[in-house]
Every structure is written in structure tokens, then in C-alpha cells.
Amino acid sequence: MQHWSAMCRTISVVVVVVVIVVVILIITGDVCTSVVSVQGLGEYVNLRTGMPCHLHPTSALFGMGYTPDYIVYHELVMTAKVNS
């Protein structure tokens, strides 16, 4: 009986791991094209296209005192940078 119990626990763990992997793949499936990595101080580059990106001053991440290594974004807006 102990052998059967151990086998059931192993199957349960495998099922949970498979479900977690599937959920991760579903969540990240569409956002892999929307990821930037830090390139310099306040400068980011899109991992797929290599396009340089900057945080907009109205972004919640702008000026928080911490520079994330990676950012997953929902929307990319093309704007001009005004030097004053």
C-alpha cells in the first residue's frame, strides 16, 4: 500500500508542475515581444527588435529610485524627446 501512496504523490507533483508550466506559457505567450532590458541609465532596449526605449515621465516606474533589469510592457507609444 505504501508503494501506491508514493506513486500517487509523485503523479500529483508532476501534474501540478505541468499545470504551472502551462500557465506560465499562457501568460508569457503574448508578452515575449513586449520585453525590454536595461542598457544604460534610464535606457532600455527591446529584446526582440533592438529598438531603444525610454520610460515616459508619467510612467509609474519613472523616478522610483530603482531601475528594473527587465520591463514587460503593454503599450509602446512613439513620442519625441524634447530637450529643454
VENWOMO-V310576 format. One line per field, one symbol per residue. burial: 1 if it has 9 or more other C-alpha atoms within 8 Angstrom, else 0. Layout:
BEGIN
burial=???
END
This chain:
BEGIN
burial=000000000000000000000000000000100111110001111110000010100000010000000000000000000000
END
